[in-house]
Amino acid sequence: YLRIGQDTTTESVRRFAKLVIRLYGEQYLRAPNEEDTKRLMEMNEKRGWPGMLGSLD
């Protein structure tokens, strides 16, 4: 069993998130370009969700 204070936990998560963004952001967290948008719109149209670009789940 390990007890960690809330402030320590919050700061650790914040630092971890910043590191992930710095390491992987350009490749995996970038905004979709025109080609990506077209592909996603076509894929979602086929799935029965016309006009949907993405979801948050």
Secondary structure, 3 states (H helix, E strand, C coil): CCCCCHHHHHHHHHHHHHHHHHHHHHHHCCCCCHHHHHHHHHHHHHCCCCCCCCCCC
